[in-house]
C-alpha cells in the first residue's frame, strides 16, 4: 500500500522520538492476512529453541513377582530382580516447562518420542488463578502447616501474573506452541481453565491450532458448598479440545440411557428419523444392544473432588481421576504416549498408568514432583497386586543452564540492551546476597563473588537450581587457584546432587559447604538487623544390618534447619483465640493465644522422624551409570574452492556421555500417605552377592526437599 506524505512524516517522527507506532500504521505497513488477531504487550513469534541435557537422577520400578515377570517378558526385558531393562520408561521431569518442552522438541529425546509414535494426547491444567498464593497444606502431628511456595516457584508465578493478562498469555502462548510441535499428526490437546482466562485461552488456541481444528468446549459442571453472593454461583470449568490436523483419534463414549427409554425399548438399538416434524421408526435394530447416548460436551456426572476423598493428595488444584479417565480413554489407546506439562499431583499420569498408557509429566514445583512420585509408586504397587503390567519411571532434572534463562530479560530487546540489563540484574542480585550473608565483595574470579572469614563464596542463579555442572565449575577454579575452602549459596539445589559432589570435592582436597539462601534476604529489616540465617543442607545417619548374605538399612537420625516466619512475628500478629504455625531453626512450633491474651508455644516436631515424608534405598548404587546425550563435535568440510559444506545437525548426531555420576535405583521405600501416616525405619533384608558394595539412601522431607547419603558395606 502506498503511504501519503503525511503518513510518512508521522511515521518518521515516531521513529525519531523512539516511540511505538500506533496500530493503524502497523496495518498500513505490513500486509495482514488474518481478520482477527490476538495482540498483547511484548508479543513475539520467537519461540524458545534451547536444548538442555536431561539428567536421570532416580529410577523407580517396583520389583515384580515371578508371576509378573513372566507376564511382562513380551512387553520389555526384565532382570533377575524383576526390574525393567528395556522399552519405554515413563518420565517425570522437574523444571521450567518452557525449557523442558524446548529440549524435548529440539533435543535427542525427540527421537525417542517419535519412535513411540509421538505424543497422542496432551492434557494441561495451567495455573490460572490470579490471586492464588500457591502454598500447600502439610499435616504434622494432627495440625496443618501452610508451606509457602519455594523461591523458584514464587518467581515463576510472579513472572506469569506480574503484568496481569499480558504475562499469562505470553507464558501460555509459547508453551502451547511447543506442545503442538510435540503432538503426533493425529494428536489432540485438552486445556483446562475457568472463567478467569477462558477467553484468552480460546483465542490463543485458535491462533496456534487454527479455528478449523477446534473440536469442543467441554463444560465440566460440578457441585460444591458456596457462601451467598450477589451473583450466580460459579459451578463449572471449561476444557478446550483441539486436534492438530483433520485426522485425530476419538473413541466415542456413551452415557447410560434414561430409565424411561430403557423401559420403552428394552435397552436395544432403535434408529429414528424426523419426518414432517414427527419422530418415526426408520429401522428396527432390536437384535443389537444399545451402548447408550453419545457423550455430550456438558459433563454433569463427575463430582468435584471432596476433601475426604481417598484420591486426595492434599494438592489444591487436584482434579478427579474420573475426569481424566474420560479424556484419556476418549483420545488415546493402550500403549499410546500421553503428557501433562503442569502435572501437579500427577492425576493424568496415575490414570494413564492404570489404563496402560506411556507418559511424560513435568512441573516446576519440587513438592509436586515428590507428591507424584509417591502416587505413582502406589499405582505400581496396586497394579503389581492385581497382576497387571506397569512400566518403570524416571525422575529427571534439566542440566546445564545458561545465564539468559534465569535473569528474566525481555527477548525482544536489542542485544546490547539485553546484555546491559542482564549485567545490572546479576549485579543487583549478587550485592543483595552478599549483604545478607555479611560477606566482602571480591573481584578477579570466574565463579566466586565474595569472601567470608577465610572462605570464598559462590552465589547460584536467582531462579534456577544449582546444578552439578555449576558446582564442577566452582571446583575447577578452586583447583586452578589452589583454594581449599568454599561455600555455594543457592535457593535450590538440583535433585540428587548430594552427597556425591561433596565427596568429589573432599577427594580433591576442597572443603565445600552448600547453603540454602532463605527468603528473608528480600526482607530489608531482617538484612539490616543481621537476622538472615543461611542454613546448611539436611543430613542423616544410617546403620547397616547384615544377616548372612542379606543386607538391611536402618535410618537412625535426620536433621533440617528450616525457617518460615518467626515466633516473634506470630505473637505480634495473633488475635485472641487464634493460632499460627511457624518454622524456626528446624522446629515446627504452634503459637496460640487464648481468649484472655495468654500466649503458649507447642513444639510439633517432637521427634526427628516428624520431618521425614519418604525414604528409599538403592542396595547397589553404582550399578547404573548416568548417561546424557550431547551433540557430537562436528568439523566443517572445506572444498577445493575454499567454500565450506553446510553442517546439517540431525537427531542421530548425538552421543551418550557418562556424567561421572550414577542413577539412584529405587529398590525399596517407605512413605507416609493420607490414610497411613506411619513410617518404617528399617528396610527389608535384601539378598546380595558377597563383597564390598555402596548403598545409597534418599530421604525426602515434608517440604519435598531430598537428601542422599552413600555408605560402603562389606558382605
FIRODO-154151 format. One record per residue (C-alpha): x, y negated, z. Coordinates in steps of 0.05 Angstrom, whole numbers, plus 5000, padded with zeros to 4 digits. Each point is the difference from the previous one (the first is absolute). Last residue first. Example, Ala and Ser with C-alpha at 12.3 -4.5 7.8 and 13.67 -1.06 7.14 Angstrom:
REM residues 2
527350215143
497350695013
END
This chain:
REM residues 715
558361726059
504249375003
496349345005
501349304972
495249445016
496849484954
495549445025
494549624963
495749405018
493549794967
495549395009
492450124995
498149565059
498350615044
507250264990
502450464946
505450505021
504350394950
504550585021
505750264957
503750665014
506950114973
502950704994
505850415026
499650764991
494950565004
493949994954
493749685030
493450275027
495949405025
497449945070
494149525000
501249285022
500249765072
496649345020
492950164977
495649384999
492849955024
495449464974
495350494965
493749754967
502849344974
506450354981
506850015034
505950334967
504350635000
504450204942
503750584969
503750094935
500449284975
505750014951
504149365012
503549864935
507649935002
504949434990
506149894956
495749654948
500750584951
499249784928
495050264949
500749724930
495849554957
500349904925
494150494992
495149435011
502749624940
504549394996
501249834927
506949684992
500749564939
506050184955
505249445003
502749634940
507549974985
499650224927
502950685019
494550115050
500649915076
495950495042
498249685066
501150395064
494750285046
500550155074
494450495016
493949695033
498550265070
496150595027
500650095075
502050645037
499450125075
503350675014
496050575029
503150505049
503349485046
494549995051
499050745015
494950035057
496449374977
495649805060
494149535008
497349495049
493549605003
496549475042
505349875052
499849405046
496050355054
505550535003
504449525039
495050045057
495849475035
498849594937
493749675025
503349545052
494449655038
500449275019
495049635044
497649285000
495049725052
495349484969
493850175042
496650374943
506150454989
505949844956
503550564964
506950104967
500950704969
507450144988
503450394945
507450055017
506149954954
502249325023
493049704996
494050274962
493449665017
492950225015
494849485019
494350025049
494349525018
495449955061
502049285013
503549714939
507050184976
504349504962
505449855053
500450735023
501050244928
505549494987
503850205062
499250744986
503049894931
497850134928
502750604962
506950255020
503250674984
505850355033
499250744985
502250635037
499250744991
502050585045
500050765003
497750244932
501250755000
502650384939
499250744985
504950504970
499750754987
505950474989
500250225073
496149475037
503149324991
496749375029
502449324975
499149385044
498549324971
500549275023
497049424962
501749294979
496049414973
503349434960
502949445040
496249385020
501249284980
497149595058
497749284988
499449615065
505649514988
495549425022
500649654932
498750654963
493850165041
497449294991
501050034925
496350654991
501950294932
505750405031
494850305047
498150494945
505850435024
506150164957
501750735012
507150195015
505050484968
506850075033
506250244963
506650165036
504450144939
505550525001
498150324933
497050615036
495949525042
497249664938
497950674970
496950215066
495949355001
497850124928
497950715016
495849805062
495849674973
498049774931
494150494995
494849464989
502849334976
501749505054
495249435015
500449295027
507550044995
506549825037
506450374985
505649965052
507450134989
506350215037
506350304969
501949514944
506250194960
498349524943
498850514944
497350515049
494949515029
498249764930
498250714979
496150125064
495649404985
499050234928
498150695026
494849685046
496549684940
500350654961
496850375059
494249524998
498149405043
492549924993
496849454958
496949345020
505549555027
506250384976
505150275050
504749585043
507350215009
503549855066
507450035017
501650225072
505149705048
495249545037
494649874948
501949894928
496249734940
497850134928
503550654980
499050354933
504749654951
504349645051
503549324995
495849595047
497750075073
494049765040
500450105076
494950435036
494349865048
495750554967
494349494993
504849494968
503050504952
493050254981
497549304982
506549834964
499350624956
492849854982
501649284981
506150214958
496250554964
494449524984
504949474974
503950494957
493850314970
497149304986
506449794965
500250624956
492649924982
501249284979
505850214956
496250584970
493949574982
493850155042
494950514977
502450555047
497749605062
504950215054
498550485057
506950135030
499450765002
500050244929
504749464974
505650265044
500250704971
497750645034
503450674996
495650565024
492550075001
498350505054
496750684991
496050505041
499450654962
494050484996
499650754996
494150294962
493950395022
496750654981
494250275041
500550565052
494949665046
505049925057
505249744951
494949514973
498749735071
507449965016
501449634935
494249525015
502849875070
506849864970
496649514952
496849625058
506649955038
503649734939
494249524985
500449685069
507649944993
499549674932
494649535026
504349815061
505849854953
495449514964
501849834928
496050584972
500750534946
496750654980
501350474942
495850634990
499150694971
492850235004
497650675028
493449765032
502649995071
506349644978
495949464965
495649905061
506249895044
503449564948
494049544990
498849965076
507349825015
499449525059
502049404958
501150254928
500849324965
503450314939
495150584994
501650524947
497350614963
503750564962
495550544972
500950715027
492550105007
495949494961
499249255004
494749454993
493850305032
503450455052
504549435023
494549475004
495050445036
505250265049
502549295012
493249795027
499150655038
506749895034
497449375034
504049354993
505349745048
501049255002
501349945075
504350625011
498350385064
500950654961
492550165001
498150644963
497150305064
495049435000
498949625066
501649324971
494950074944
502250064927
494849634957
494950504974
499850334931
493050124971
498549304974
504449994939
497649524945
503350174933
495350594987
501950745006
496350424949
493750305029
500050735022
503750624975
493450274972
499750764994
499150264929
494650494980
494749465007
502849624941
493449794967
501049464950
496749334987
495449945060
496649334996
501349345037
495149474974
501749314974
498250174928
504750605004
505150045056
503950664997
500850575048
504950585008
498750445061
505350405037
498050435060
499649825074
493050295007
497149464953
494849675044
502850205068
507149804982
497549344973
496149855064
506150185042
504449524961
505550314958
507050025028
505249504972
504450214942
507349894980
502449984928
507450174993
503049384967
506850024965
501449434953
500349834926
498549294977
506349765034
502849825069
493450125034
496949535052
495950105065
499049415047
498150195071
495649495035
498650015075
493349985034
496249795063
500649255007
494149805044
495649484967
501449305027
499149605064
503150535045
497850535051
505650485020
501750624960
499850755011
501850414938
496650254937
503250144933
499149814927
505750174952
498349624937
503950274941
501649494946
500550454941
503750184935
504049394979
504550214942
496849534949
501249425047
507550094991
504750365047
504349415023
495349424988
493750365021
503650275062
502249305021
493049734987
496750545043
505249915055
498849255004
492450075005
500450555053
505049635044
496149825063
493850414984
503550675010
505550404966
501850704975
503750074934
498950664963
504650164942
499350494942
504750434958
499050284930
506349674972
503650175065
500649445052
507049745016
499549394954
493249835031
503250015069
505149484979
494549524977
496350155065
506149795040
501149354962
492749795004
499350195074
505549555026
498549414954
492550055016
501550005075
504849414994
494849584963
494350215045
503049675062
507049724997
502850395060
495550604986
504850474965
506449665023
497450015071
498150734991
507150174978
503149585056
495750345052
501550694973
507549885002
499549705070
496250615025
492649925015
498049915073
498250625038
493649935041
500950455061
493950415020
499450335068
499050735020
507550095012
501949694933
495549984939
502549564944
495649474965
503149714937
501149294976
498749784928
498149295021
493949974955
497249324980
501050054925
497350724998
501850284932
505550505018
500150474940
495550634996
503250364942
497950624961
504350234941
498050604958
503350404945
507249825014
504350274944
499650704970
504450325054
506149944954
498349264994
500749925076
506950344999
502349554943
497549385037
504150225060
506249784962
498449255003
495749514962
492950165022
501750325068
505049445016
494949474981
494650335041
504550065061
502549284992
492849754999
498150505054
504649685050
502750585042
498950705028
498650554950
496050645011
501450484943
497150684983
505150524976
498850274929
503050694988
506050345033
502550235067
493950005045
500850295070
498250695026
506550085038
502550514949
499449474945
493849874958
499849874925
493949654972
492750144983
500650734978
503750195064
494749635041
495450565021
505850465018
502949465045
493249895031
499650725023
507149985028
498149385040
501849314974
504649495033
496749315004
503849584949
502249295017
506249734965
503449395030
504549434979
499350054924
503249374972
496749674940
504849584959
497849294979
497849824930
497649284992
495149864943
495349515036
494949704953
500949344965
493449784970
499649435049
494849655042
503349515048
493449675019
493950384975
496650134933
495050544981
498449934926
493549964962
499449944924
506650364988
503949864937
503249355021
504849684951
504849555038
500949254996
492749785002
498050515053
505849795045
498449274986
493050085028
502950355062
503649375024
507650044991
504050045064
504149385019
507649924989
499149264986
503250084931
495650614986
493649645018
501949404957
501750454941
493150335005
496649325002
503849744939
498750634960
492549955018
499849274979
503550154934
494850544986
501950735003
499250484941
497350695019
END
